[in-house]
């Protein structure tokens, strides 16, 4: 009786084989016949693109004999395109992936039929009655494929394949020929001579199998000094039944299992060669019936069943069978097909209906397999076994396949103008010829039948082989758009243009030359800012330097440094990091650079009016520093809010510039992010206007405060550059132009501030060293009001360059 356990045992045997070549390569390269048939059209010499027929990959010997013979005959004698499913590898068929990982869901044997129903395969030339309706040992039905698949019409039931499955307790035929009555259970139970020969056969030969298997105790043991019925696996249904059968028929024998079908086969072959008496619990069609007995004649091992009571119903529900007193039912081996095959490939379906092969021929194919070179992959061994049978000189083998039932002729009419687009290997893809009418039928709506499935919307691209190498695909509208089958025009995806969406947008990049110039000049200014800070801090001991309010001036210079560094961030590819970095560098740097001179100018405007001291007002550096920190903290809050919103709301975005046919990276364009960014701009602009106002108010103190020229000129220059940048931002969306205007405005303003503020002072510091500590009230006051403005222009918002 076929069972789950039988197949699980076979898995361990099959997976021990090393498969050197890929299974697809084996199938593609194997050729049995010298001149295999090639199907051609009746109106041309070309070959039709016929449907592929998918045969189930076999899992055991009898099934392999049937399915591989069918595969090879259909492929080489009929010229059909045939393959296996669900795997091309014979050694892989029992992998858990195909059987729900053997989780008890009855995927075996259900998938024999489910794969046909789900259109995963087309043909299976062998399944047993016990696989169609599966029962537990107590007779409970655990799977009813007959009701679920056959009677419901979900599969095509092909009926009898020509061979029978028989399970029983067997004697070797040479022994029954010499002792015809040995087949009778009553004789086996009472004839002392026969029983003695059965005991001796297993014990006294070249191998003492009683001693070899003296630890086997699933049923009986070998130590009971009575004849032994040898079985394979103790978990098999047929082993349970054999044990009960010998008890219920009073054979007075032991039932001992070897542990598996492989070890039992070895035992049987050894005892058969010695021509001794033995009993075995086996089934046919099986490997034991395919072992060569006589190399000269080619005769195979043969056995006779013990003549237990007849199973009158030939059913597992026969009353005597249920009492474990009758023969196993003789089961016709059956075949099944995908019901769609009849319409898809009528000749393949007709071959399946006609396919019929007897037990003796199957045993010969199994024998061929056992005699093939074991170094070959098992898939190739089965191909070789089927090939040997097809080319056999045995008249019975020839009569089996060489007849009108098996030799089905495939007749087709070609579509002489072709159907579909030619692939690189010459295959026409996208349409197929209705070989019965000679007209084209397109596989895709985007291919037009009036153009023989060779025309589509503009930009037809392909066909290409898919990643699995088992099919092709097209790119409609160059793969970058949708083909409207009504208008036959393309609707392009973002980033592509042209009639066939064939023009990809370029990824915008800031010109390298401009990027190098901006970074180079900005780095120079950054180094100058750092040098100025170093000079300021190292020279703070001198009165002329100390009078500059060293800490506030340092903060101002750090702000200038940050603004210069924002130029470098601006010249990089736009990303979340560069956008946020630019916001912090420019926004916070601008406030730091503006607030220091602004607060100094504010203090001067409070103390002086029109260049004359009006009243004493106490505004210390400490007070100014506190105000500066408060203003800087406000900008920090704004920048932090921008950073969070920028990332939460999606980060940097892509802008598809349809006019320039390019893709531009831009900072986040969400309205909330924009509002926060505009708030930073507004804050910056207000502070710049305030600096300009107070610098303008101190311009009349030039006779007393010579540095007022720096504050006055720098603030107005900064405001002018900011307004110019703003105007250009409104006038153009070109990121190159925007970046160039903004960067050079920053470079211009920062350069002017460094020259006017630091240049004159450092020059005097080193050319007039004797005056480094010379100061007076007017000079000190004058120095304290010297101011600088940061170099600033409008920021590039969400539309900065890539």
C-alpha angles and dihedrals in degrees: 000000000000110000144171090255092055091058094043088057092050089055092065090053097045097047092057091074118097111226107207100180125049112261093236090054090051092052094044096047101040115102124176105175124057091228110023114195121264117197115227132182119265090235101041143021093248122109120243122239096242124185117268116248114220116208121190113257106243126241105196140025104272093043091048092051091056100039097043093048089050091047095050095041093049091046103044106022098035098029095231126152104246135173140162134256144240089004137003090218118088089200092055102052095097095050111133092240089075096045106044088268088290092285096154095263092125090245081149113086095005094072090061085074102023092062089054092047093047091050092243093126139010111212143029114177097191138045128140127231087247089059093050093051114020123196137182118241090265090057097258111147110238098172128018108191091163092066097033100046114008104042091038091056095238091130135026109252108216097185126208117015095195104263133084130223113225127182123186149111107292141198123204110262094233088062096048089047088058095037108029093175092057089087091066112094093216091054091048089053096047112023105099094194094054092044091050091051090050091051093047094045094065096036111036104045129095088291123038098222091180088063094039092057099032090122094058106107108150089116114354133346134239092242098078096092094231134105116292129222105208119219135176119226120012091217095059118112089228091055091055090049094047091053092050092043094055090047095048093048093047096236091154091217136129122247110212127176125211094207101252148015094261095057091043090052090053091050093048094047091050095048091043091055089051090051093227129146118266141147124225135183103224141132138228135256085051144124092264090066090051099055113113112241100180116031092194097053097026091231115162130221111277132194141189126219121241105250102244118165112300120261094232096191094040084224138114085240096061107128095235091046090053087053088053091240104108140068120277112265114266104240124207110227107236140198134214139191143196103267089223092064094081091063096034098049113003095182093053089049091050090051090052092051092050097042111118132155132169132235095251092055091048091052089053092052090049088050090051089055093051090053096050123105106284091208089071122089110268092243090058091045090057091047089052092048091052091045093053090052093048090051095041119130089218106121092213091056091048093049089052096061106017099079139093091262093063100028098072114177119222114213121188138164118223127231094231095202092052130241121244136001120306116248123213090268091052095257114139109232131189100039141036135212118247091229092197093059102022092234131122126253115192122221094208133047088223091066115074122227093209086065094049090257088294100104132068140150114314115291100040105177125187157321100232130177111252124238092263092053090230102102148005138250138196132220107223115211089008089308091288105089148024124269114227103214091199100053092023089223131123128248104204127220120238110284097033136084143170130083091290096031084249098136113084117207113247118242105246117237128178108253109267093229093055091044092052093049093049094047093043095050092041091051090051091051091046090054090048090051091051090047090051091051090049091049092047095050097042093047097045091110091073118087095227090057096038090055088065091073092249098210096050092044089050090053090049091052092047087054090052089049091052091049090051090049089051085065089060091049089048091056094054128090108282113256138141090273096049093045093050092042091052092049092053097041096047099033100044093032091052093051093047092048093047101040097058096057090034093057091045091050089047091053091049092049090052093050100039135037121186091355094300128109107242104174142347111266119180108220108151129196088248091059091048091049091053091052091048092052091050091052091047091050090054090055090046089056091050093048092046091051090050091049093052095045092045092059098035092051095053108284121240118359139208121246117200108214102203093182095056096030093233142114118239127195113225137179117260110301099198112133093236092054089047093052092052092047091049088050089057090049091049092049090050093047094049091051091048091051090049091052090049091050096050092041088053090049092055096047092099090061090070093116090058102027109040091177090065085086089066094051094043097047096039096049093050091045090051092049091048092050090047092053092045091051091048091052092050091048089056092046101050141027093198106124093204093056093042093049093047094050094046096043096049091045089056091046091049096049096043091047091051092048094048092048096045097041107031102017098064094041097048091046092052091042092060100032094048105034091160090067097052091103097032114110141132136192094276093045093046092048090045092051092049091059096050106120144186134199126217120248104251142157136169113300120242100243124199093329101068122139127274 
